[in-house]
Amino acid sequence: MEARRLKSLAFVILGWGTALAIFFPIFWMGLTAFKTEQQAYAPGLLFPPTLDSFREVFARSNYLAFALNSIYLSVGSTLICFALAIPAAYRMAFFPTKRTQSTLVWMLSTKMMPSVGVLLPVYLLSRDLGMLDNIWGLIAISALMNLPIAVWMTYTYFCEIPAPILEAARVDGAGILTEIRHVLAPMALPGIASTALLLIILSWNEAFWSINLTSAKAAPLTVFIAAYSSPEGLFWAKLSAASLLAVAPIMAMGWLAQKQLVSGLTFGAVK
């Protein structure tokens, strides 16, 4: 019994230690955002807080325009992902073939390819199509980057739904769209919601394509943050303030939706 308690305590300490290690950079960023540039280089927890960095950030940049681009990017790419992923997952979950699993593995393997490896062709294609510094071009790229994850997760949730339920719907005369809308979507709603949240977070935090394919009009908040890195060096207080403004909306959404996220990620885990 004593060994079991020690093991349980060790897991608790490990869990808290891991959580604190993950949270500490966010905490330090938030702390630095309320310092002056001089204070930012002095590691200390006690200092007179100031909003000067936030004032300079708002005076220097149009935060609302960057934030709106991030919203358009996240929501738009997520909707496109679902428009393509749901039919694909439906077909592979309920009408599998010998190549279904290999197709899924191939789709997931594309996520392992470094983005820089296809930067040149994607840049040239975007230039020729007039999609440079265009929010629609960025939405399309983000949707394609996240599509394998959307297909995999939706496929997994659909596989948890008993096939006889769909067969009963077909007996009643339901078509494919009716099945998806009135049977699959309500039953897999927790999983779909968690997938949507994950896709939004991935699109919101995407930086590589945003920095390389946009400059002003279509730039999201990741470009907004990168603007505070200059050849003269990093302005830590301003950079922290800009970063806090960029991550605060998505952190708040994740915090409010954490119950739905956990519920969706564990959907079908217990039978």
Beta strands, then each sheet from edge to edge (+ up, - down):
strand 1: 229-230
strand 2: 233-234
sheet 1: 1+ 2-
end
